Amino acid sequence: MYVARQATAAATAREPDQAVEIARTVAAIAVETRSAPMCRELATLERAMRPWHDAPVGRDLTEILAPVTEGN
């Protein structure tokens, strides 16, 4: 869960590429464990990444998070 928070911190620090790279790992863990707290943290990350939702990095995040949101 702390790694998910690290991704959100990267997004808040205006480092969206780093946030997405961290999210790749977190999303895989969230799908595997079905951790509700981790999914909530990923939702927080998604909100923090809104400024980049139309950019390639934002579309990458949407793709990465798709398996997580499909499972909920």
N, C-alpha and C positions, 0 to 999 in steps of 0.2 A: 504494500500500500504506500510505503514511503517513496518508492520509485515513481509511482504515479504522481505523487505530490511534487517530486523533483521535475517531472515533465511540465506540470502546471507552473512551477517557478520559472522554468526556462521560457515558457510562453509569456509570462508576465514580464520577464526581463527582455522581451522582444528578441528572443532567440527561437523562432518557430521551427527551424530545421532541427535544432537539438531536441526540442520538445517532441517532434514527430519521431525521431530516432528512438528516444526513450519510450514513446508510446507503443512502438512495435513490440518491444519486449513485454510491456505491461499488458497489452491487449491479449497476447498469446497466453499469458498466465491467467488473466481474468476468464478467458474462454475455458481453459483447462480446469480451473478451480471453481468456477461459477461463484466467485466471491462477490457478494452484494456490495460490501464496502469498497472494493476495488472498482467495481462498475460505477459507483457514485463518484469516486475520484476521477474516473475517466470522463464522466459527464461534466465535472468541473473543468477539466482540461479542455474539453470541447468548447465550453463557454469562453475560456481564456483565449482560444484560438480563433474566435469569431472575426477579428480584424483581417485574417488571412483566408477566410472561407472561400473566396473566389480565386485565390492564388493556387498554383500547383501544390504547394505544401499543404494547403487546406484541403484540397481534394485528396491528397495522399492520406491525410488524417481520417477523412470520412471513409475511405476504403479500408484503412487499418481497423477502424472502430466498427465497421459493419458486422463482423461476426459477434462482437460483444453485444451490440444493440439488438441483433436478431435473436439472441438467446434470452433476452429479458422481455 
